[in-house]
């Protein structure tokens, strides 16, 4: 099966964009990397296993780090939980047979989205800070699978969808020094395709590093 | 700040309210079913029973059976929806079997996420129990009664026409025409006055006069090509000399014969 969605090409462009933005930025910006475990929920959780991913972000802190604003992206490739999914089709009510059995197989799924969020510091103790925030996600997803219904059809289906939704996040951060933070974060992303046909809700649990381009005041 | 926190909490509640629990075992999303039995009934029908072992993560939407003369029939073969569902058990009654063939039945169920189907159970030698026929008649005899009784022997009975499920039976002076809803094998069919009977019905005309609806015709398969029909006390009206007279029909014969 040939897949027409080539995320690695897009990832290279994003990486270069973020690095360039960080270097050119004159304010207290930071570049960060987050290694996350993506945990599908809802209908997505029925089909897909958890997966690990790495994302990049560009952030800007305000009010002595009391407010964090981030723009980042996440790409994930999820594997299916069941090799063959037993689906069925319903014919019109006066048809016989009414129920036509079928299958979904060889399911592959990719998701790439940008996010932006604003987090507020809720608590601070020495170099530890607790943040919570909300934000938006927008991007694209791609799925490909083989599908067939008994005595009716066998097809290879390929779809690209625009996706968008809300996110909430919480993180606990440790300030290592004037330029480096490490943090652990969790997010919940409630995304759906823009035609409302699919919901792509998932958690992420990650650890990350944030590098401040300019040294902060100690 | 308080308003911000309240807004955050509302968003959190909204997002979590749209979240469905993820099953640890992916197979728990899909239903499980068992084909329990195929029980032969005295009237030549078979009651098939299935059991919902597990409904999966969403309610069962459809439950039914499939049937064929080959083992492990496809889900679409003679597919029916269950007519009787009680808790986790569902049944359907199939009818009109060839007594010289073996039949295989499978139960299936479907919920929102997918379907499940179990292995088959079988039944053979499915035929009408002769003790259900309420009248004992001599074979090959036609009896018509109003004030008097006319008894004649059949001179010819045509074979059932598979294309149209009908045939004629002739005595010296009378003719009975049968139109079944489908090719009859074994079972109890009900008379109808409809021009095109359904699968469990038969339209009968005696000398061109339609027999009353609601009576029983008992069909029993004698061999792979011969069926035995018994009619007990079926009435029909005949206009004789401008007067409507009610006749009662009793007969037992073989088709073809």
Interface residues (C-beta under 8 A of the other chain):
Chain A: X40 X41 X42 X43 X45 X46 X81 X82 X85 X86 X87 X88 X96 X97 X98 X99 X100 X101 X120 X132 X133 X134 X150 X151 X166 X168 X188 X190 X199 X201
Chain B: X4 X8 X11 X12 X15 X16 X18 X19 X20 X22 X23 X26 X27 X29 X30 X57 X62 X64 X66 X74 X75 X76 X79 X81 X108 X110 X113 X114 X115 X116 X117
